[in-house]
């Protein structure tokens, strides 16, 4: 009898281990991820979260925005019994300051136009100067009447890149706003090299424009005053000829990002 009970118990354990885990209730990420009190909850992030889990705090927002790791948010949802598939492969979730039912933000100020617009787009949380690197906290999701043709679908598409021109606070983000960080500034002294088939030449020049690695820019020969086109290879360095063509081809970035 004892052997029978042990065998039955073992069967139950093996069956339980072999059985697939119950999937949580499916939820979807809200298009407008905001919170009004600085406490970012599952209810703030997902449609479909109900009950006490909706008030489960997953992060704190200390400023105008909070940047959350999507993987950690997914784990928190699973622990609460919900399943977010994240089919778009989102890596960061940006939560911005929202409004309460009275249209008042967490700091007590009214939010003009909070209910206007029907397209969710990335915008700049502050004004950014040309050459400045875009940080996660510099971006927020806002609703606008329309989105630019090259509006990024994910913050990772522009985070870590440098502003090509001054960017205004509140303006919709565009991929053409940013590029690789500049390694040469206008007016810098630059060493321009030519290498091909064992032949190596170099000259000193003055940069007539700023450039990032792999970018073509104008250089004025300090002796002849002649202006040539060169490709930036690093701080204070540039190349012409086959080396420049090869570097320019390799430096063309291909970036994929999902909302």
C-alpha positions in Angstrom: 0.0 0.0 0.0 2.8 2.4 0.9 4.6 1.6 -2.3 1.3 2.3 -4.2 0.9 5.7 -2.5 4.5 6.6 -3.2 4.1 5.7 -6.9 0.8 7.7 -7.1 2.5 10.7 -5.5 5.4 10.5 -7.9 3.0 10.3 -10.9 1.2 13.5 -9.7 4.6 15.4 -9.3 5.8 14.2 -12.8 2.5 15.2 -14.4 2.6 18.6 -12.7 6.2 19.2 -13.9 5.4 18.1 -17.4 2.2 20.1 -17.8 2.6 23.6 -19.4 2.4 26.5 -17.1 -0.9 28.4 -17.2 -0.5 31.5 -19.4 -1.4 34.8 -17.9 -4.3 37.0 -19.1 -3.2 38.8 -22.3 -2.7 42.5 -22.1 -1.6 45.2 -24.5 0.6 48.2 -23.9 -1.3 51.5 -23.8 -0.6 53.9 -26.6 -0.5 56.7 -24.1 1.8 55.6 -21.2 1.3 58.3 -18.6 0.9 58.5 -14.8 -0.4 61.5 -12.8 1.1 60.9 -9.4 4.7 59.7 -10.0 3.7 56.1 -9.3 3.9 54.0 -12.5 1.5 51.1 -12.1 0.6 48.2 -14.3 -2.8 49.9 -14.9 -0.9 52.9 -16.2 1.0 50.8 -18.7 -1.4 48.2 -19.9 -5.0 47.8 -21.2 -6.6 44.7 -19.8 -5.1 44.8 -16.3 -7.9 44.6 -13.7 -8.3 44.2 -10.0 -5.7 45.0 -7.4 -2.9 44.3 -10.0 -3.9 47.6 -11.7 -2.4 49.5 -8.7 0.8 47.4 -8.6 3.7 49.9 -8.7 6.5 48.9 -11.1 8.5 52.2 -11.1 8.6 55.7 -9.8 8.7 58.8 -12.1 10.9 61.4 -10.5 10.8 63.9 -13.4 8.7 64.8 -16.5 9.4 61.3 -17.9 10.5 57.8 -16.7 12.3 55.4 -19.0 11.5 51.7 -18.2 13.2 48.6 -19.4 10.5 46.7 -21.4 11.9 43.3 -20.3 11.5 44.2 -16.6 8.0 45.5 -17.1 7.1 42.2 -18.9 8.4 40.2 -15.9 6.4 42.4 -13.5 3.2 41.8 -15.5 3.8 38.0 -15.5 4.2 38.0 -11.7 0.9 39.6 -11.5 -0.8 37.0 -13.7 -0.8 39.0 -17.0 1.0 38.3 -20.3 2.4 41.0 -22.6 3.6 39.5 -25.8 5.6 42.5 -26.9 5.4 41.4 -30.5 6.9 44.7 -31.7 10.1 44.1 -29.8 10.0 47.3 -27.7 13.1 47.8 -25.6 12.2 50.9 -23.7 8.9 52.3 -22.4 8.8 56.0 -21.9 6.2 57.1 -19.3 5.4 60.8 -19.2 3.5 63.0 -16.7 -0.2 62.6 -17.3 -3.3 64.2 -15.9 -6.0 63.3 -13.4 -9.7 63.4 -14.2 -9.8 67.1 -13.7 -7.1 67.8 -16.3 -4.5 68.7 -13.8 -0.9 67.4 -13.9 0.9 65.8 -11.0 2.5 69.2 -10.2 -0.9 70.9 -10.0 -0.7 72.8 -13.3 -3.3 72.4 -16.0 -2.1 70.7 -19.2 -3.1 72.6 -22.3 -4.3 70.5 -25.1 -4.0 67.2 -23.2 -6.9 65.7 -25.0 -6.1 67.0 -28.4 -4.6 65.0 -31.3 -5.0 61.3 -32.0 -1.5 60.2 -33.2 1.1 59.1 -30.6 4.5 60.4 -31.6 7.9 61.0 -29.9 8.7 64.6 -29.0 11.5 66.4 -27.3 11.1 67.0 -23.6 13.5 69.9 -23.7 15.3 72.0 -26.2 18.5 70.4 -27.4 21.5 72.2 -28.9 23.2 71.2 -32.1 25.8 68.5 -31.5 24.3 67.4 -28.1 23.7 63.7 -27.6 20.0 62.7 -27.2 19.4 61.0 -23.8 16.4 58.8 -22.9 15.0 61.5 -20.6 15.0 63.9 -23.5 12.1 62.1 -25.1 8.4 61.8 -24.3 5.3 60.3 -26.1 2.7 62.9 -26.9 -0.5 63.0 -29.0 -0.5 65.2 -32.1 -2.8 65.7 -35.1 -0.2 64.0 -37.3 3.2 62.4 -37.4 6.2 63.4 -39.6 7.0 61.0 -42.4 10.2 59.9 -40.8 9.0 59.8 -37.2 10.8 57.1 -35.2 8.6 54.2 -33.9 10.9 53.6 -31.0 13.1 55.8 -28.8 16.1 53.6 -29.5 16.2 54.9 -33.0 17.5 58.3 -31.9 18.8 57.8 -28.3 22.6 58.1 -28.3 22.8 60.1 -31.5 23.8 63.8 -31.8 21.4 66.6 -32.8 22.3 67.9 -36.3 20.6 71.2 -35.5 18.9 72.9 -32.6 15.8 70.9 -31.6 12.9 72.7 -30.0 11.1 71.4 -26.8 7.8 69.9 -27.7 8.6 69.4 -31.4 8.0 65.9 -32.9 11.1 63.9 -33.3 12.4 62.9 -36.7 15.2 60.5 -37.7 16.7 63.2 -39.8 17.2 65.4 -36.7 20.1 63.3 -35.5 23.2 61.5 -36.7 26.5 60.1 -35.5 28.4 62.3 -33.0 30.7 64.9 -34.6 34.4 64.2 -34.4 35.5 67.3 -36.3 34.3 70.9 -35.8 34.4 73.7 -38.2 37.7 75.5 -37.9 39.6 72.4 -36.6 43.1 71.7 -38.0 42.9 68.3 -39.8 45.5 65.9 -41.2 44.2 64.6 -44.5 45.8 61.3 -45.8 45.9 59.5 -49.1 46.8 55.8 -49.1 46.7 53.5 -52.2 48.9 50.8 -53.4 51.8 51.6 -51.0 51.6 55.3 -51.8 51.0 57.4 -48.8 50.6 61.2 -48.7 49.3 63.7 -46.2 48.6 67.4 -45.8 47.4 69.8 -43.2 44.1 71.5 -43.7 41.4 73.5 -42.0 37.9 72.1 -41.6 35.3 74.3 -43.3 32.4 72.4 -41.7 31.7 70.0 -38.9 31.6 66.2 -39.6 31.0 62.8 -38.0 33.0 59.7 -38.8 32.4 58.6 -42.4 30.9 62.0 -43.4 32.2 64.1 -46.3 33.2 67.7 -45.5 35.2 70.5 -47.0 38.9 71.0 -46.1 41.0 74.0 -47.0 44.7 73.3 -47.7 46.6 75.6 -45.3 49.3 76.2 -47.9 47.6 76.4 -51.3 44.2 77.5 -49.9 42.6 75.1 -52.2 39.4 73.4 -50.9 39.0 69.7 -51.3 36.4 67.2 -50.2 37.5 64.6 -47.6 35.9 62.0 -45.3 36.3 62.3 -41.6 38.1 59.3 -40.0 38.3 60.5 -36.4 39.2 63.5 -34.3 41.4 65.8 -36.4 41.8 63.2 -39.2 40.4 62.7 -42.6 41.1 60.7 -45.8 40.7 61.1 -49.5 40.9 58.5 -52.3 40.0 54.7 -52.1 40.3 54.7 -48.3 37.8 57.5 -48.0 35.3 55.7 -50.3 35.6 52.5 -48.4 35.0 54.2 -45.0 32.1 56.2 -46.3 30.4 53.0 -47.6 30.9 51.2 -44.3 29.7 54.0 -42.1 26.2 54.2 -43.6 24.1 53.0 -40.6 21.1 50.7 -40.8 18.9 51.1 -37.8 15.7 49.2 -37.1 13.4 50.2 -34.3 9.9 49.3 -33.3 7.4 51.3 -31.2 
